[in-house]
Amino acid sequence: VTGDFNINLLKNDSNKSKFENIFFGNCFIPTVSLPTHEKPGCDPSCIDNIFVSDIDYVVGSGLLTDVKVSHHYPTVCFYDIIDTTGKNCKDDDSVSSKSHYDYCETNIIEFNAKLSQNLSVDKFSADESGFEKFVSCISKTIDECFQVSPEILKKSKRNRIENPWITNGLMNSINYKNFLYEKWKKSKNRKNQTGDSELYEKYKNY
């Protein structure tokens, strides 16, 4: 559940208590605890939020502080949704028509950088067309940074969509070992056909 609730979670009063009791009573937890609204002459307040029913699936959340469409900062929450249908993507003919996303830490960092850049370039008017343009910019950046192509899914079993046991940490380790391998491979040349020995040992033992 997301929105501008106009209830300041940074202020201890009866409104905040009633508001939190409603959400907590229905097993919803806020993912933003920073000031989301800053206006000249007013104290910063946390009135915008994203509530989730299962905090264990939240990869990360926060604000896009480099971008301010109004007095509010955009709030973001990355939710790790895993396909538990048990279907094998290689055998599923319909996989090409589905969109799969990988919210690993590396992609989140890339998303934050790209979105801040894209939003700083585009100007959004304070009307419906400006809002649609704003949403379109975010959707496009999400697809650019997180979407996994069907071709990659069919070629590789190293993805969390086919294997839920592959965690973000394991994926990061796999990606880093691949990075070390590529770095060692580039160190090979005619004079040194085995490449940098230190790089090789680091890659081999990682």
Disulfide bonds with the S-S distance in Angstrom:
none
